């Protein structure tokens, strides 16, 4: 990864971009499909995944059956509810998939693909890439891509680590011929190019403040989350009059797949669809558009 940090970015020189159909905002619904790939004693890990939704007295070196069931909800029920909402509202999404998670539920991958959604690689399972050497991380990326393609019928076109990336991650993404973009960045509201060993790499930024993970980490109520989504949309849509923007909405099957939270997701989609010049796009669509129009 480029060791130099960039505190300037586009600055006052925001590019005069134009989305398809002159959209003022591109919205990407980024659905994490990762249940079954978390830390687990059953998989030989030294500790289980921490419990987020409820307080647990179970030590980290023992199985927490309640926590395991909370994750299972995501793939058993939440996933299908979210998929149904996307179909009902006729909007596409990008699924951030862990290979092991798809292997745990063989019906999920084909459903993602047949629904017209694309996939961003999210690792084979939950691992801390920043603790890996270059060769080990590359091996995991290859394993993840192979698993995802086998289980879904499509190759992941982007990459986003479950945990923080390593200093080698972007170099590996740039060197891997199939990737259109990297999403291990939270530093802008539109895509941008960076140079990795003199090779151009497209960064399609992600977002934390519009991510439902905040709900199970004490980051506010469901009402707060919905207001945050609407406020973000309103601000970016207003700015989009002169400088079109992009909005990522982070969604987890075990979080937004719950009934009450699913209603928030659908209500937000309806809200955004109520405005003209709004483009709901897959992440690969955004990446391809940027490569085709702004790579010079």
Secondary structure, DSSP 8 states (H G I E B T S, - for coil): ---S--S-TTTT-------GGG-SEEEEEEEEE-TT-S--GGGT-SS-----SS---S-TTS--HHHHHHHHHIIIIIHHHHHHHHHHHT---EEEE-HHHHHH-HHHHHHHHHTT-EEEE--SSS--GGGS-HHHHHHHHHHHHHHHHHHHSS---EE--SS---TTHHHHHHHSTT-SEE----S-SS-EEEEETTEEEEE----STTBGGGGGGT---HHHHHHHHHHHHHHHHHHTTTS-EEEEEEEETTTTTSHHHHHHHHHHHHHHHTSSSEEE--HHHHHHHHHHHH--
